[in-house]
Amino acid sequence: MVRVDAGDGDREVVVGVDTHKDVHVAAVLDTVGVLLDSRSFPATGDGYRQLIAWARGHGLLHRAGVEGTGAYGAGLTRALYAEGVAVVEVNRPDRAARRRRGKSDAVDAEAAARAVLAGSATATPKTADGPVEALRVLKLAKDSAVKARVQAVNQLKAVLINAESGLREQLASLTPARLLRACRALDPAHYDGVTAVVAHTLTSLARRVRHLDEEVRDLHQRITDTVQATAPDLLDLRGIGPDSAATLLIVAGDNPHRLTSEASFAALCGVSPVQASSGRIQRHRLNRGGHRQANAALFRAALTGLRWDPRTQAYLQRRTTEGLSKREIIRCLKRYLARTIYKILTTPNSTTAVPTPA
């Protein structure tokens, strides 16, 4: 492309943005890599509009490189999409580059724009504007509620260990469900001194557990309903429940077609095979990268198939006779599952046949 004068409105420019909680710093480059300007803008709706107008004041804006598109840059990403600007997700500069050039917001914004120009940054960010984003928020709330419930139960049992012997002996032999009911029914007024405080604490913790149980049930139902409305075929796969389905949907995002192939989805889940050959040994190993929760969901589904599915059990026997270890067979099964799930995610609300492992 021939570079024109700075005042020519036909010049194409690229903007790079280093995002933060309160302020975004942007840098504009032309297509030959000349830095035209850099400026900071507030991280608000008006700030996003000002940033886009400022960038377009330097030329035609078709591409933007944004750091943190899933965090502080999410609002700006949505604003750029709404204006017809293609957004590229940019990772922060590597440490070697930072040692050479130093660290500042303006430098990082310029590096983001140069990554787009050079083609080293190509990932399309999630749009985060549909039911999958709602699933992400619901899953976040449910996971924290489950964690809080476990913590409350553990605290209740820890308090009971040092309780007065009469109170402890009354409650220690009960099953978990009966223990919680008994603690909720305690009346601190029947005890004196420290024991009264212990009884009050046990009652408080037991009531907290009940409240968290209700919260978890409500969130689980909402997650199930959202998955059913978004990708019901996921729940037809053996070993994939609402939580695992939600995790896999969250990994793909509201725009799963940003993943160019089922191999890219497998890599994103950390189930793509990695070469581990040496000399006369030709083999692959597990991928230790990718989204670990999605990898765990596929692992659970593979184990469920090995336990209950006759076809998967026959596949295990055949591959074992071929010399593969159980770990390698599970890796293969996870890869097959990723292929099937990708087809479901990219064709929502349609029935996809589950292939038999070859």
N, C-alpha and C positions, 0 to 999 in steps of 0.2 A: 504494500500500500504506500502511495506517495504521500509524504507528509506535507500538509498545507500550512499556511500562516495561522498564528494563534487566534486571529479574529475570524477565521472561516468557520461558519456554523456546520459545515459538512464533515469536520474532523471527528473521528471516532476516539473516544476516551474510555478508560477503564478506571474504576474507583476501588480502592481497598479500604477496609474499615477495621480498626481495632476496637472491639466493643468492651464496654465497662458498665457497671450498674447505673451510674448517673450521667456519664458523658461518653459519646462515641467520637473517635478521632478518625478522620477520613483523609485519604491522599488520592489525587487524580493524576494519572499518567496518560500520555498519548500512546499510540500503538508502536512507537519506536523506543519507548521506555523513558522518555523525558518527564521528569517530575514537574507538573504544572503548578500545583498548589496543595496545601494541606491545611486542615482546619478542624476544630472540635465543635460538636453539636450536642445539645441536651438529648438524653435518651427518653424522649417523649414523642407523642404523635406529631406535634408541631415540629420537633427537632428532626424527625425522619423526613418530613416534607421539605424542610429547609435544606437538609443534606442532599436530597435528590435534585432539587432545583439548583443548588449550588454546583453540583457535578455536571448537570446538563448545561449550565452556563459556560462550560469549557468545551462542549462539543456533544456529539451523539453518544448517549450512554446506553449500551446494550448488555454489558457484563459488569458484575460486581463481585469482588472477593471479600467474604465476611468471615471473621473469626467468631467462634462461639455461636453458631446458628441455632444450636439447641438450648442455649442459656441466655446470656445477656443480649445476644444478637437476634433472638427469635422475633421480636417485634419489628425490627428493621427488615428482617428477611421477608416477613409478610407484606410490609409496605413496598418493598422493591418488587415482589411478585405482582402486587396489585398494579404497579406502574409499568408492567411488561418488561422488567429488567431480569435477565437470567442471573441467578445467584449461584456462586460456587463456594463451597465450604472450604475454608483454608485452615490448616493446622498452624499452630504457632511456629515461628522460625526455630530451626534446630540450634543447639547450644553452640556449635562451632561458628555459625553465622553471627550469633549474638556476641561471642567473644571478639570477633573481628570488627563488628560495627557498633557494638554497644547496645543499650536497651533504652528505648523511649517509645511512647505511644505513636508518635509520628513515624518513627523508623519501622515499627511493626505494621502500621497501616500501609506504608509504601511497600514493604515486603509482601503483604497480602496481594496488592495490585500486581506486583511483578510475578508472583506465583501464578496468577491467572494468565498473564501475558505469555509466560514461558510454557504454559500447559502442564506444569508440575502439580497444580491443583485442579482436579476435574470432578470431584464428588458433588453431586446434587443434594442439597440439604432437604430434610423433611419439611413439608409445608406446615404441619402441626396446626391444621385448621379444620379437622373433621372428627369422626367418631374414634379414631385411633388415639388422637390426643386426649379425648375424654377418657379412654381406657387407661392411658398412662397416668392420668391424675387419680383415677379410681384405684388403680393398682398400687400407686404410691401410698394412698391413704390406708388401704387394706393391709399392706405389708407393715406399716408403722403400727397399726392397731394390733396386729398379731404379735409383733415384737413387744409392745407394751403389755399385752396380756400375759405373755410368758414371763416378763419381768415382774409383774404384779403377783403371779402365782409363786414364783421363786421367793419373793420378799415375804409373802404370807407364810410359807414354810420355814423361812429363816427366823421370823419372829416367833413362830410356834416352838422352835427348838429350845429357846431360853425362857419359855413361859413357865409360870408356876405349875408344879407337878400335877395338881388336880386338873387344871385346865388342859395341860398338855396331854395327859392320859385320856381325857375325855374325847380329844379330837384326833390324836395321832394315828389311831388304827382305822380311821374312816377312809373310804375311797375318795379320789379327788372331787368327784361331783358332790358326794355327801359332805365332804369337808367344807366345800364352799357354801352349801346350804346351811350347815351348822354354824359357820362363822357369821353369816348374814343374820342368823336368828339370835346371836348372843346379845345379852343386855348388860352393858358395862355397869349399870347401877347395882347389879348383884355381886360385884367384886369391890375390893378395897385397894387403895394404894396403887402400886405399879401394875398389879394384875388388872385393875380397871382400865388403865391406859392401854395395856396389851390387848384386852378384849375389844376396846374401841378401835384400835389399829387393825385387828383382824377383821372386824366388821367392815371397816372402811375399805380395806383391800379386797374383800370378797364382793362388795358392792361394785367396786371398780371393775373387777373381772366380769361381772354380769353385764355391766354397761358396755364393756369392750366386746363381749360375745354378741350382743345385739348389733353393735356397730359393724363387726366383721360379717355377720349374716346379711345385713342390709347391703354392704358394699359388694359382697360376693354375688348377691342376686342382681345388682346393677351391672356388674362385670359380665355375668352370664347373659343377661338380656342384650347388652351391647354387642357381645361376640355373636350371638344368634342373629342379630340384625345386620352385622357387618360381613362375617364369613362363617355361616353356619356349617359348611362342609368340613371345617377344621375339627369340629366336635365329633364328626363321624369317624375320625382316625383313631385307631386303638392306642390308648395311652395318652391322648391329648384331651385334657379337661379344660374348663374355663380359664384357670390361671395360666396354664401353659399356652393355650391359644392366645390369651391376651399378651403374653410376653412375646410370642412370635409376631403378632400383629404390630406391636410397639417397635420391634426391631425394623420391620419393613417400612413403617410409617404410613401416613395417609396417602402417599404417592408411591406405591411399591414399584411402579414402572420406572422409577429412577434407577432401579437395579437393572442393569443391562442384560443380565442372564441369570439362569438358576445357579450357575457356578459362582456368580458374585454374591448371591444370597447365602450359599453354602460357606463361602469365605467369611461373610459377615457373621455367621453363626459359629465360626471356628470349627467346621466339620469338613473343610476341603482337604484332600490328601496332600501331604508334604513329602517330597522325595527324601528318603533316608537310605539310599543305596551306597554300597561300598564294595569294590572288588567283585567277587562272584555273588555277593548278596544283593538282590534286587527287591526292594520293599519300599513301602510308604509308612509314615508314622502319623500320629494324631497331630492336628493343628492346635497349638497352645494359645492362639490368638482369638480374636473375635469376641462377640458378646457372650459373656459367661452364663447369664441366665438363660439365653436361648439355647446355648450348648447343653445346659443341664436339662432343659425341657426335652430336647431331642434324645438325650441319654436315658431319661426316665421312660420315654415312649419306646425306645429300643429294648430296654429291659422288660417292659410290659409285653412286648411282642414275643420276646424269647420265653416268657413265662406262660403265655396263654394262646398264642397264634401258631397253629400247626405248620403253616407255610414257613414262618420264620424259624421254627424249630428244625424243619427239614433243611432250610438254608444253612443253619448253624452246623448241622451234621455234615453236609456236603463240603462246606468250606473248611471244616476241621480236617477232613480227610485229605484236602488239598494242601495242608500244612500251615494254615493260618491260625494264629492264636486267637483266643476269645476277644482280647482287646482289639485286634485288627478287624475281627468280624463285626464288633459293635461299631467301629469306625465306619465300616461299609454300610451298615444299617442306618446310621445317622445320616450318611450322605444320601441314601435313597429317600429317607424321610424328608430331607431338605428339598430334594427335587419335587416331591409330591406337594409339599406345603407351598413352594414357590408358585406352582401352577394354580393352586387354590387362591393364593393371595392376589395373583394378577388377573384372575377371572372370578371376582366375587359373586356370591349368590348363584353359583352354578355347580353342578355335580361333577367331581373329578374322580376318575377311577384310580384306586390305589394300585400301583404296579407291584408285581411280584419281584423280589430281588433276583437278579440273574446270576 
